[in-house]
Amino acid sequence: NFDALLTVEKVEQQFDVVNSNITQTGEVFCGFIPADQCNRNTTKDLYTIFNDPGDSDYSAPAYSLEMNYELGGVKLTSITGYRKSDEQQTQDFDASTTDLRAAGNLGMNFVYVVGGFYFDSEYNLTQWSRVFGFAPTVPPRVFDTNAQTVNGKTTSYALFGDFNWAFADQWRLSFGGRWTHDEKELRNSFATAGLIG
């Protein structure tokens, strides 16, 4: 009067993220990249790329256990699941050959790299819960009138520089720095209970 089913799942993905550059005259990125990468005919050479593809790896092992027990005229069922996902990804958003930084030399003995960084991200989640599978024909939004809402926002920007000065034979002085400003916000609330934190 008892049976169990254990399911083991392994999901792995590897792919190259390729972006096409469609920058036009008057837009910000067009002022920083080679002229032949602006104003392209996107109906004929949309898939022409100028940068290296971004690498992405995704792994999500999962396990689920279903157990059934016949208790007279009643069947008891328990389903338990576990999943863990990891993802690593690199992206080049402007799809040009140019990084938004500057490098050069001042004379024969002094080289430098300077640049900036900007990152902006928003996260929004609204969750309706239908507990224990009651009323499966009722939509979760109707079943749960106290939805949870989570809003997150991250803004980061930085300036950086790296400098190398060969001031004598077989002697080099390397110095640099980075200034970073981060702002992070997170808001958690329920529809009826209001703000939690």
Secondary structure, DSSP 4 states (H G I P E B T S, - for coil): -EEEEEEEE--EEEEEE-------TTSTGGGTS-GGGSS--TTTSTT---SPPEEEEEE--EEEEEEEEEETTEEEEEEEEEE--EEEE---SS-SS--SEEEEESSSSEEEEEEEEEEEEEEEEEE---GGG-STTS-HHHH-SS-EEEEEEEEEEEEEEEEEEEEETTEEEEEEEEEEEEEEEEEEEETTTEE--
